[in-house]
Amino acid sequence: MENLKFETINYRGLWSNVLLNLRKFILNGDLKPGEQLIESAIASQMQVSRGPVRDALKQLENEGLVTNIPRKGTYVRKLNKEDFKQIYELRAYLESLAIRLAIEKLDVNSELIPTLKNIVKQMGEVATEENIAEIADFDLEFHRAICESSKNQYLIEAWMRIRSVIRLCLITDLTFKNYLETERDHNMIIVAIIEKNIKAGEEKIKAHIASSSTLLFG
């Protein structure tokens, strides 16, 4: 952790900026699963008091990115196979419902298809071995766009609550080698939406998520 370059903060909203820094380092893999996060060290590096750091760590715990162990400290969460399994099960349920609702509302979702095509295009433009984190960000944006197009606020809120742990899964699962499979899956999902084929959309998005779980669990 000593080698990470935290941004010095000189303005209001200290805890939210501490939060952004820590979340970025966790989701990019700079802070490794199981690594301890020491309040005093983070506060010193970011030149803030320990209060904002404590608040940021609490929020990260709420997001499922860190674990607080009483009398030991706070650690970057280390997901196990059961964690991944449960996350992917919930994700498949939410996103299959989301694509159904998005297709049903496609007449008022005129920007959905251009948005998804643009995301796939942007993923292709950054697709190199060194840009796995950026590819994962675009992957997440693709699925968020579908969820938001469901127009179901409770579904969107449920998906957003697990967004950070989905991102952890993506950075674990997504390699440059299987990026081409992700691109293919995304294009097939877009075709199903264009054709307003709800059954195909649900099947494609479930298969896409299931392929990720297969890569993780064998």
N, C-alpha and C positions, 0 to 999 in steps of 0.2 A: 504493500500500500504506500510505502514511502516514495516510490517512483512515480506515482500518479500526480498529474498536474491539475489540481483543483483551481477553479476560477475564484479569485479574490472578489468579495462582495462588499460594496461600499454604499449600498442604498437599501431602502425599505424592502420588506418582504424577504427577510433573511432566511427564514425556515424553508420557504418555497424554493429558493435558489439552492439551498443546501440539498433539498429533496431532488431537484432536477439533476444536480451533479452526481449524487449518489445513485439515483435510478439509472442514469446514463452509463455509469461505470459498471453497474451490475448487469444491465441488459446487453452491453457490448462485450461482456466477459472479462473486463479488466479487473473487476473484483470477482474472485472465483468462488464457486459454491463451497461452503464450509469456512470461508475466510472470516475472521473476526473483525468487527467494526468497532473501533475504540473511540468513544465520544471525545475524549481529550485530544487525541491525535488528529481527528478530523477537524475539530474546532481550531486547533493550532494552525493546521495547514490552510484552512479557509479564512483564518483571522476573524472568527466570530466567537461568541460565548458558547457554552455547552448547551444552553437552552434551545436554540434553533436546531442544533444537531439532534437533541433528544426528541424534539417534535417531528423532525424529518424521519428519524428511525422508527418512530411509532406509526407514521403514515405508511412507510415501507412494509412494516409488519402487517398493517391492515390490507395492503395490496398483495400480501403473500410472498414478498420478495426477500424478507429477512425473518429470522426466528430469534426470539428472545428467550434465553435460558436463565431462569432465576439464579442469582449468585454466581453466574458464569459470564454472561454478557450477551451481546447481539452478534449474530452470524448471518452471512449470506445464505439464503435457503438452499438446501441441497435436495432436489427432487428425486424421489425414488420411483420405481416402476409403477407402484400403485398410484402415486400422485399423477404421473403421466396418464395412466389409464383413465382415471376419474376425470381429469381435465379434458381429455379427448372425447370421452363419452358425453360430457356436458356440452362441449363445443359442437359436436355433431348434431345433438338435439336442437340447440339454439339456432345453428346456421341452416339446418334443413328447414326449420320453420320460417326463418328469415327469408330464404330464397323463395319459398312458397308465397309469402305475403308480398314480397317485392315484385314477383311476376304478376300477382293478382292486381297490384297497384301500378303496373308499368305505365299506364296511360298518364299518370301524374308523376311518374319517375323518369321524365324524358332525358335527364342528365345521367342516369345510371349507366347505360351502355357506353356512351363516350367516356365516362369517368373510368370504368373498368378497363376499357381498351387503352386508355392513356397510362394507367398504372402498369399494365403489362408491358407497354412500350418502354416506360421508364425503367422497369426491372431489367429489360433486355439491354438497355444502354449502360447500366452499372454492373452488368453480370461478369464479374471477374472473381478469381479465387480470393482476392484481398477485400472484396466488398460484401462478404456474407452478411454482415450486420445491416448494411443498407438494403440488401435484397430482402432480408427478413422484415425490415420496416415497410417496404412496399407490399410484401405479402400480407402483412397485417392490415394495411390500408385497403387492400382489395376486399378482404373479408369484412372490414368495418363498413365499407360503402354498401355492401349487400345488407348488412344488419340495419344500418340507418335507413335504407330504402324500404324496410318493412313497415316503417311508420308506427311501430309498436314500441312505445316509450319504455315499457317494463322489460321487453326483450332486449332493447338497446342497453338499458341500465345493467341488466344481468350480464350481458356480454362484456360491457366496459369494466365491470368489477373483476372479471378474470383476464382482462386484456394483458396485464403485465405478466401473468404466469403463462399465458399463451405465447407471449414473446420469448420467455425463457425456454419454452419447449421448442420454438422455431430455431433459436440460435443453437440449440443442442442437435436438432434434427436436420436442419437445412445445411447441406454442403453444396459446393459448386457442382459436384457430380450429379446430385438429384435435382438441381435447379431446373434442368430441362424438362423433367417430369412435372415439376410444379408449373412451369410455363404452359405445358400441354394441357394439364388439368384446368388451369384458369381459362384457357381458350375454349375448352369444351363447356365450361360453366357459362361463359358468355354466349355461346351458340344456343344453349338451352334457354337462356333468358330472351334472346332475340326471337326465338321460335315460340316463346311463351309456353314452353313445355314444362309444366310444373313437376311431373313425375321424373323426367330426365334431369331437371335441375336438382331435385332432392337427391337422386341417385348419384349424380356427378359430385356433388359437394360432400356427400357421405363417403364416397369412394376416395376422394381426395384426402379427407381427414384420416380415413382408415389406412391409406397408404403410408401416412406419416407414422401412425402407431405401429404399423408393421415394421417400418425401418427401425423404430426404437426398441420393439419387443421381440422382433424376429418371428 
